[in-house]
Amino acid sequence: MSGLNSKILKAQLLILFLLTAVSFFAFYYHDSLPDNFMSITSDGGDVGFFSYYGTSFVSFIGYYSGPWIFFPFISFALLYTFLFSRRDYKLDLLNAVLLSGLFLSSSMIFYPRFLGEGLYYLFGSYLNQSDVYFLFASFLIGTLACSFRGDFKDAIVGIGGFFRNAPAVLNRAWNVWSQLIDRLVYQTRNLSDKVRKNVPSKLSGQLAWNEKEKPSAFEQSMVSEAAPVKEEPVIRKVPVQEVKVSEEIVEVKEENSIASKVKSILPTSKPSPKPKVNKASGEQLEMNYFAAVSTVSMKRQNQQNIQPDSEYFTDIINRIEATLAEYKIDGEIVNILKGPVVDTFELNLGPGVKVSKVTNTNKELSMALLGAPIRIVYPMVGKTTVGIEVPRNPREIIYLDEVLSTKEFKDTKHKLPIAMGKNAYGDTLVVDLAAMPHMLVAGATGAGKSVFINALLVSLLVKKSPEQMKLILIDPKQLELALYQKLPHLIMPVLTDAKSAAISLMWAVQEMERRYTILKEFGVRNIEGFNEKLKRADGKMLADIKQYYEDDGENYSLTYLVIIVDEFADLILTKAGKEIESNINRLAAKARAAGIHLVLATQRPSVDVITGTIKSNFPTRVSFRVTASQDSRTILNTVGAELLLGKGDMLFKQGAQSIRCHSSFVDEEEIEVLTERLSEIPVDFKTEAMDFLENGGNQEPVDEYAFGSHITSVNDADVKDKNLFDEAVKIVAQHQSASASMLQRRLRVGYNRAANLIEEMEAKGIVGPAEGSKRRKVLVPPMQD
């Protein structure tokens, strides 16, 4: 809390206390206080100066006040002690007036005797009852909004949602009630007929009616909501056109008899297998996805963060200035930038004092602050001061739900938004993975790296549906990313071994090349331009790119592809490490325009893991606490990460500048709730990716001058062009179908190679030209064995 706000609030508290004391004195001695106006005219000699003005003042206060002032005083004192003194909000200065107005109007409504005679006269003369109620409601809302702004807003939103959903709930309840009444009326009407028919039959040992007979008209109307049943032979040759089941009737207890009769008229043979259902439209899938995400509410922790008082900051300022004075450094703390984890004390240096003298006293300042790991920041952008970052005790816990609920994240225009947490000054930090375009994460064990990866994934899942983003997750530890194995965003299962990881990265490189070919056909520079142009594409444009897609019914739009690799060091130091590094470098160098983005995480930011080539292709880096300054230099090209606090404290470097921020915390239980809800959406692995993974990742030969061409595939290098073309013709003739994706799977070549083979066969008259969404015609007969 700033000094000015604290002084004003204390003054308000003192004024309320004095008014309360005087009001109670005047209320208690009301009958014994003299009427000074009458006394001074009749017997002025008995009235002294102080007694006259003292009793006049008390009478005046009592006339325009009363015991009601006690309640705003007590309320304001409690709120100041537990709430106002621990934060720094300008609106808190209005709470004394709002509380006074609230209890003044409530006293006028419920117990007017608590008001002074003057106030009661003013209220009665100028305000009617409705005006008093209006003032009471206004002061109540103002008090709640200023004092409990966050909880009050959540309560208003919850009440609004309740009233918004109330009509639908009442309508469903009315439908259930109406059907129950109709059912009871029907049973009552037929009770006499059933008794008349069944009692004699029961007495004679016979059954009065056959339960397999045709249902009554009422029972047919009660089951009129189900889907049509195909015409098939049925028992007793009862013609059935459609049988429907109402969702509301399921809740009626007496439905067993109707269900049994409906079951008796259905065919007894096993139903035929259901045909494969076509995929829903992209818009419908997105609606279903975000509806599922909206039903998952992460549990917000109710723990209240304790704010340090002014004495805490005064003690730190005195220790810093005293230590600097011992080393004859002229400086003064002029401002405090308060944050959730660290507080930045701005030091204004005297004339002629070098910054290097302050940095050389880093250890001495840390010792003066009882061993707290401090960090000196200079220059501070837009300031002429030196920043001294001191850890806060106790530190605040930043929950991911809190960051996801902020306006910065909800209204972000980022393509792939990531909720990083809060910076050193408590401001929410949201960044765009698509603009980075790749991220390198490092940190020692327990520093918060894995929690940050979870927060990154949850941020993307909340904002992006499977129709907008796909994932490839590589987890050599087999533990960190296991919670996400049922996500509908996955192209392939979560990979846990180096061989599969190398194959998946090889597939990602081929996918990048395929996307670049598609972008070239459309004449655009990135997938955003492609998806925008696809909306107004004609048949000819679609025919040009059709050969690059696996399925005729596949959506032609290109989604973002995010590849997350945890424990990158475990992969790079294996036998397949060179191939993995080559494919990582190829993706990092070229994949941005194709919408493919990488996130690499490692516990070992050493030079044998993070090579110079990898560092040059990953301009965005995140470093949590590391064990040595050498590791900090490897990941950030500067020291400082070894002085971080751990548990989510990190340095975020995008470009040349590093920002200190604090990652948000997300619990595993919250992730399980989210992933379990999303697992209801079926997982749809990409067919060609799975085939590529199962076939061991054989790929087409690469250009001998291309990047990474020193790593080749033995199988592809030995294949001759003519033999490959003859084999492709044999496959097309045998299957009477021609597509690039089929040749890619059969011949184990890349998309570009398969597409060239199709074009060569078209030029030689083996297959026909592309006809929009239809398959190409095969012009040669099937080959005989």
Secondary structure, DSSP 8 states (H G I E B T S, - for coil): --HHHHHHHHHHHHHHHHHHHHHHHHHHTTTTS--HHHHHHH-GGG--HHHHHHHHHHHHHHHH--GGGHHHHHHHHHHHHHTGGGS--GGGGGHHHHHHHHHHHHHHHH-GGGS-HHHHHHHHHH--HHHHHHHHHHHHHHHHHHHSHHHHHHHHHHHHHHHHHHHHHHHHHHHHHHHHHHHHHHHHHHHHHHHHHHHHHHHHT--SS-TTS---HHHHHHTTTS-B------GGG---SB----TGGGG-GGGHHHHHHHHHTS-SS------------HHHHHHHHHHHHHT--------------HHHHHHHHHHHHHHHHHTT--EEEEEEE--SSEEEEEEEE-TT--HHHHHTTHHHHHHHTTT---EEE-S-TT-SSEEEEEE-SS----BHHHHHTSHHHHT---SSEEEEEEETTS-EEEEEGGGS--EEEE--TTSSHHHHHHHHHHHHHHH--TTTEEEEEE-TTSSTTGGGTT-TTBSS--B-SHHHHHHHHHHHHHHHHHHHHHHHHHT-SSHHHHHHHHTT--HHHHHHHGGG-S-TTS-----EEEEEESSHHHHHTSTTHHHHHHHHHHHHHHTTTTTEEEEEEES---TTTS-HHHHHH--EEEE---SSHHHHHHHHSSS-GGG--STTEEEEEETTEEEEEE--B--HHHHHHHHHHHTTS-----HHHHHHHHTT-------TTSTTTTS--HHHHT--HHHHHHHHHHHHHHHT---HHHHHHHHT--HHHHHHHHHHHHHTTSB---BTTB---B-S-----
